[in-house]
Amino acid sequence: MNYSYKGKILISTPDISGDIFSRSVVLIIEHDENGAFGLILNKKNSKMSGRFKNFFDFKIEVYDGGPVENEKVFFIIKGKKVSEIYTEINPEFYVTEDIETVINSVLSKEIGIDDVKIFSGYSGWGALQLDNEINRKMWTVVDVYNLDYTLPNDQTLWKSIMQNLGGEYLLWANAPEDISLN
């Protein structure tokens, strides 16, 4: 491994597989010689959103972080570090699994719910697996600046980033989800 994709965004290339990675935007949190860890930013999970409603008196969106360990919960938080157990994404954002501290911090208004994004599961790759997938053009790596990782995103995020890349990506951005219909 010669390069780390930590802090980069992966944009899935269109496919007909229909799996969780179809039209996904993945933030890579960690990437080293042992593998990679990331969270899908644009796939909402209505089942888990319903479960979190039990903790809060207001509607909360939970996102599918990926297909691995869906019972695990991760939080991207903007701003104040409320937990001592975290991984920094950049100086403004960090990731934590410290569910108790995050929920207590939101309920006590130490942090605002708009500064938190909740994920069920994660995306993981073994040693060199992500590098191989990128070499096979399954992913496009993008340096995204000024993206608020805590914003509520859906499929429009994938399309918007594709359109901003221009060129051949414009074709992909405007292709139907099932490209066999094209």
Solvent accessible surface area in square Angstrom, and as a share of the most:
residue,aa,sasa,rsa
1,M,86,0.38
2,N,159,0.81
3,Y,110,0.42
4,S,45,0.29
5,Y,31,0.12
6,K,90,0.38
7,G,31,0.30
8,K,39,0.16
9,I,0,0.00
10,L,0,0.00
11,I,0,0.00
12,S,5,0.03
13,T,20,0.12
14,P,21,0.13
15,D,52,0.27
16,I,116,0.59
17,S,72,0.47
18,G,64,0.62
19,D,73,0.38
20,I,48,0.24
21,F,45,0.19
22,S,16,0.10
23,R,21,0.08
24,S,0,0.00
25,V,0,0.00
26,V,0,0.00
27,L,0,0.00
28,I,0,0.00
29,I,1,0.00
30,E,68,0.30
31,H,11,0.05
32,D,59,0.31
33,E,115,0.52
34,N,112,0.58
35,G,10,0.10
36,A,10,0.08
37,F,42,0.17
38,G,0,0.00
39,L,0,0.00
40,I,0,0.00
41,L,0,0.00
42,N,3,0.01
43,K,36,0.15
44,K,92,0.39
45,N,26,0.13
46,S,98,0.63
47,K,143,0.61
48,M,18,0.08
49,S,15,0.10
50,G,44,0.42
51,R,129,0.47
52,F,5,0.02
53,K,112,0.48
54,N,132,0.67
55,F,99,0.41
56,F,8,0.03
57,D,147,0.76
58,F,82,0.34
59,K,156,0.66
60,I,14,0.07
61,E,53,0.24
62,V,0,0.00
63,Y,4,0.01
64,D,28,0.15
65,G,0,0.00
66,G,0,0.00
67,P,66,0.42
68,V,49,0.28
69,E,74,0.33
70,N,75,0.39
71,E,133,0.60
72,K,72,0.31
73,V,22,0.13
74,F,8,0.03
75,F,1,0.00
76,I,0,0.00
77,I,0,0.00
78,K,49,0.21
79,G,37,0.36
80,K,112,0.47
81,K,75,0.32
82,V,22,0.13
83,S,6,0.04
84,E,170,0.76
85,I,123,0.63
86,Y,89,0.34
87,T,43,0.25
88,E,77,0.34
89,I,20,0.10
90,N,51,0.26
91,P,120,0.76
92,E,91,0.41
93,F,7,0.03
94,Y,0,0.00
95,V,7,0.04
96,T,4,0.02
97,E,85,0.38
98,D,32,0.16
99,I,65,0.33
100,E,126,0.57
101,T,41,0.24
102,V,2,0.01
103,I,16,0.08
104,N,82,0.42
105,S,5,0.03
106,V,11,0.06
107,L,97,0.48
108,S,80,0.51
109,K,173,0.73
110,E,83,0.37
111,I,11,0.06
112,G,37,0.35
113,I,47,0.24
114,D,120,0.62
115,D,44,0.23
116,V,10,0.06
117,K,5,0.02
118,I,1,0.01
119,F,0,0.00
120,S,1,0.01
121,G,0,0.00
122,Y,39,0.15
123,S,0,0.00
124,G,30,0.28
125,W,17,0.06
126,G,36,0.35
127,A,64,0.50
128,L,90,0.45
129,Q,80,0.36
130,L,1,0.01
131,D,24,0.12
132,N,74,0.38
133,E,21,0.09
134,I,26,0.13
135,N,115,0.59
136,R,156,0.57
137,K,156,0.66
138,M,82,0.37
139,W,13,0.05
140,T,21,0.12
141,V,47,0.27
142,V,17,0.10
143,D,75,0.39
144,V,36,0.21
145,Y,170,0.65
146,N,161,0.83
147,L,31,0.15
148,D,31,0.16
149,Y,10,0.04
150,T,9,0.05
151,L,91,0.45
152,P,96,0.61
153,N,18,0.09
154,D,65,0.34
155,Q,61,0.27
156,T,96,0.56
157,L,20,0.10
158,W,1,0.00
159,K,81,0.34
160,S,49,0.32
161,I,15,0.08
162,M,0,0.00
163,Q,73,0.33
164,N,126,0.64
165,L,65,0.33
166,G,18,0.17
167,G,61,0.59
168,E,103,0.46
169,Y,52,0.20
170,L,80,0.40
171,L,135,0.67
172,W,74,0.26
173,A,2,0.02
174,N,97,0.50
175,A,15,0.11
176,P,50,0.31
177,E,113,0.51
178,D,59,0.31
179,I,65,0.33
180,S,79,0.51
181,L,137,0.68
182,N,141,0.72
